[in-house]
Every structure is written in C-alpha cells, then in structure tokens.
Amino acid sequence: MSSHHVIREKQEPALLVISLINFSDELLGQLLEWSPTVVALPHAAEELNSLGIKVDVVVGHEVTAHLQEHVKLIFTGAENPIAAALNYLANEGYPAVNVVTDDVEINQYEQFIERINLVIYSGTQKIYPVSSGFSKWKPAGERVRILSLCADLQTTGLLAQPDGDHITLADGLFSLTFTGPYLFIAEEL
C-alpha cells in the first residue's frame, strides 16, 4: 500500500446506515471504499452483516442480532436512535458523516449541522445543508430540490419548476442566497 493510501482514523466520513431500502449496491460500495467507521440501526446492521460488511457500532433501543465480534452497542433508551448515533459520532470527534436512509425527515438532522458535516443519501438523492451564498457547478438540465422552507430565497442559474424543483439553466454555476443559517438541498445522483 502506498503512503497516500494510509487513512488516519476519523479522517474519512463515518457511515451511518439507517436503511438500505432502494439504495444502490454500487453507491454503498463507493461509500465503504475508504473503510469508514460503520454505524447502523439494528435492522440495517443485520442486513449489512448478511452482506459481509463489518459494522462497528449498533445503535438502538434493543439489539438482538448476532453480529460480528467487537461490535460496540449503544442503547438509546428514550432517545431517538438517529439522534443518538449522530450525538455519538459528534462526541467522538468525527468531522463528517454520510447517512444512508430511505426516509428523510430533515428536522431530525437540523440540530447537528453545527456539530458534524452531514450528507444524506436516500434512493437516488444526495441531500445536504448549505449556507447562504452557496454556489456549485452543474451541467444544464440538472434538478436541484430546495427542501427547507425559505421565504426570501434568491437563485441564479436555476429555473423554478411547477413541482417545486429547480432546473439548472446552463452548464455553469448556480447559487442560492437567503436569510438564515442554512437550508437543505437535494440533487439527483
């Protein structure tokens, strides 16, 4: 292994798997490529285990699965398992996490934006928070969905669609300006 492939602990984003329903095996493989710390809810941990993927931490109200050895168990008690997992990762010093889920409730993630960089993968969407002034290069005709409510949103390089989505007008940068600390956007993978 060459020296540029040495991974320092917590340098790569952790992977939090809530659900693998409708999630691409190829994209899962890409997220696992750099051997991240894998945190999962019990049902997802069982599925990952059946795929031969090592789970490092299982978070839930109860854990009954027979998983690999050396799996850390975090019992949530009354706390929401997603919040417990994100609290664990933030408290352990992880700078970022990729979340895989089939059901995205943005309000579950809002309280963690200041503590850990979040990217949420759901089906064919990549969802993440952005600050006002955010800009990104995209090819023409790409869909961008604004998931957070924002009364004063101003966009450049985007055309609003009747379904609430936005389409990039041309190859190049689009940008978002708004009042407030952040909003969540989704783009197609």
Salt bridges, closest charged atoms under 4 A:
GLU69 OE1 - HIS70 NE2 3.83
GLU142 OE1 - LYS138 NZ 3.75
ASP163 OD2 - ARG143 NH1 3.41
ASP165 OD2 - ARG143 NH1 2.96
ASP165 OD1 - ARG145 NE 2.71
GLU187 OE2 - LYS136 NZ 2.74
GLU187 OE2 - LYS138 NZ 3.57
